[in-house]
Amino acid sequence: MGRSAVRGSGWFCGAVRLVGRVALLLCCIGALADISSAEEIANRTTIVVFGDSQGAGLARGLQRILIEDQRFRVLNRTHAGAALVHAESEWFGAIQNFVTHEKADVAVAMFGANDRLDFKDESGTTFRFRTEEWRAAYAARIDQLLKAMTDAGLKVIWCGNPIARSDTYSTDMSYINDIYAAEAAKCTVCVAAHSASPKTICTLSKVTFVSEFTLRTKPVSAKQRVIAFALTVRPPPEV
């Protein structure tokens, strides 16, 4: 139980750090534009997020963080279940459709959670996960996405996946994250916003709680009651 809790908190901290890193990168990009407050809304930076369900969570996190910052607008163009090992229409179609009909300044991509599978290319050749052939074919698909985005004038932030409860899942994500980092390094307007070798340890600040006062509630009727609840973040299922 204790071990699972540590792993769960590690996944949560990794996800929070990832959103924070992307937001920081975006703020740095926004700071490069020297515009007045009156021009901010008209000239604000548009960010589009592509990816799977974890990418969708990243998009919502960015929307919450940047909701009061008029320099940015965040568009969620993710698709739950999207995977680079699936048909091209699923992972490439969304980006093609966007660059054809819409515009943005920065693209944030987050795939990989559904990619730990064998897959076939257009010729029918099967690639087994974690083989050199699989890695090369997978990297080629990443390059195809990067080219489509950069050809459309987008600066690209490619995010890897945080650690999870399962050691096997985390090891596989580290393997895939290494590929993302290597391919993003070839791109002159791209950056990989993740650690290529995630750790399962999350360092939390030591906090001391001090009692300040006692809250005494006013009497209520017998028909009224307070329902306590907790907000939780559910990590990916253990594999």
HELIX and SHEET records of a PDB file:
HELIX    1   1 GLY A    2  ALA A   31  1                                  30    
HELIX    2   2 SER A   37  GLU A   40  1                                   4    
HELIX    3   3 SER A   53  ILE A   65  1                                  13    
HELIX    4   4 GLU A   88  TRP A   91  1                                   4    
HELIX    5   5 GLY A   93  HIS A  101  1                                   9    
HELIX    6   6 GLU A  132  ASP A  151  1                                  20    
HELIX    7   7 ASP A  167  ALA A  184  1                                  18    
SHEET    1   A 5 PHE A  72  ASN A  76  0                                        
SHEET    2   A 5 THR A  45  GLY A  51  1                                        
SHEET    3   A 5 VAL A 106  MET A 110  1                                        
SHEET    4   A 5 LYS A 155  TRP A 158  1                                        
SHEET    5   A 5 CYS A 190  ALA A 192  1                                        
SHEET    1   B 2 PHE A 119  LYS A 120  0                                        
SHEET    2   B 2 THR A 126  PHE A 127 -1                                        
END                                                                             
